[in-house]
Amino acid sequence: MIYECMMIAFIISMKYHRNAYLMVKCEKCLG
């Protein structure tokens, strides 16, 4: 589950080039 979240966040980060967004995405997934 955590791996899936990280992969999704990574893909989004690569698309938008926003590391901050990746952090928020993973933080939400992890709770």
Order of alpha helices (4+ residues) and beta strands (2+ residues): alpha-alpha
